[in-house]
Amino acid sequence: TSNRAQFAIYKKLIKAGAKNLFYMKDDDLIGSDGEGTVDSVHLTDLGYMRFSEKMIPLLQKLGN
């Protein structure tokens, strides 16, 4: 999947010495009930809410 490809690139960049590069798994990022997207690609309001609920704490942690 594309997630595996992205993670492989992330690991390669880290190994090459990239700094301030972070990877967040997408496990259940927008839920698994199908309500997070309109068409399995574009987020709904609920999808954006779920996404932000996962991202905001991570970004706050990185900002400290």
N, C-alpha and C positions, 0 to 999 in steps of 0.2 A: 504494500500500500504506500501511498505518498507519505504517510506518517513515518514509516520505517525509513524511507529515503531521506526525509528531512532530518531524522535523528542521526542517520549515518553521516550526513553532511555536518551536522552539529559536532559530532564526535571528532570528525576529521579536522574541523576548524579549531576545536579545543586542543587537540593534539599538536596542531601547528602553532599554538601559542596565542590564539585569539583571547582577548580579555573582555570582560563585561558582556559576555554572551551567555544567554540563559535559554533553557529549553523547558517547556511546560507540557506535560502529557495532556492529551485531549480527552482522557477518560471521563466520560459523563460530563463534559464541559457544558453542554446545552441540554442535558437530560437524554433519556433513552425512550421516552414515550411518543416520539414523533411530533410533539407539539412545539418543539424548538425551531423548526423550519417550516417554510411554506412548501418547499419542493425538494427537500433533502439537501439544499444548498444555501438558500437565502433565509436568514434568520427572521423569526417573528419577534414581536415585542417581548414575548415570554423567553425566547431564545436569547435575546440581548440582555434581558434581566439576569438569566441564569449565568450567562457568560461573564457579565460584570461582577456578579457575586463571587465568582472564582478568581477573576483577575484583580480586582481592587485590593484584596488582602495581600496578594503576591506582590503587586506593585508597591504597596505601602511598605512591605518588608524590605524590598530592594532599595527603596528610597531612604532607608535609615542607615 
